[in-house]
C-alpha cells in the first residue's frame, strides 16, 4: 500500500500535516490537534460539501487529527485507519478519551438514565469505544458524558470475538451504503474491517488495501483446494467473506444489502461487469464460540 496514497495522506497544495514536510509540497505544514468524534457516527466526505462522495464514516469516540476548521467543516485524518477527509465541525466532541470497552453487537443504544423507559439519546454501532466510569446498575453501565450503556452489549478493550465470520453474519440484510460503516448502511470493505476489528485484527478501510495487506495470499483467482470459513475473496473493488467452502457474506450493490451467496454463482453473475476474482487471502482460522 503506497504510503502517499491520497486516501490516507493529509496533504493538499495549500496545507499538509507537519510529518509530511520534505515528502510533499505544500504552502504550509501544521501539526494538527487530536479530537474525538462526538456523534454516534460522522460522515467523512471527499470535499467540504454534503453532496460530495461519502468516503467513510467515523464512530463515536474515534480519534481524529484536525488540521483545519473552516466554514463549518473540519479537515481531518482518522487515527483508526488513516483515512483523510472532511467532516462537519459539529461532529467533533472535544479531547480524546481512553476507551475501556467497545460495542460488541451490530447496534445498541445509549440512555440518559439507567432505565429502559428513559428514551435513548444515541444509537451506536459495532466497534464503538466507550469509557465505563462506574459500576453496573442492573442492565446498565455508566459511561463518559453521563450516559448509560447496556452492559451485555459491551466487551472490555482487548477482549475480541474470535469468529469474525459470525460477526459479519450479524449484519445480514443491513442496507448497502457506499462509504457506510455502521449497521444502518455499510459497504463491502467496511463489513470486513468491522468484523476483523471485532476479532482484534487491524484492517485497512478499502478493499484494494485489504487485498494487499490482510492475511496471506492463498491464490490468484479461485484456488484448487476448498475455501474455508473466514477466507477473503476479492474482485477489483469488492470483497466477500467466506462462511464455508461454498457461501460468502458480503455487502453488495447487486442486492443493495448484506447477503449470503454461493461464491461461484456470484462470480459468474458479476463477471461481465466486475471481471474475475482477483485473489483469495487467508487468515488464521476463525474460532467459533461455544
Order of alpha helices (4+ residues) and beta strands (2+ residues): beta-beta-beta-beta-beta-beta-beta-beta-beta-beta-beta-beta-beta-beta-beta-alpha-beta-beta-alpha-alpha-beta-beta-beta-beta-beta-alpha-beta
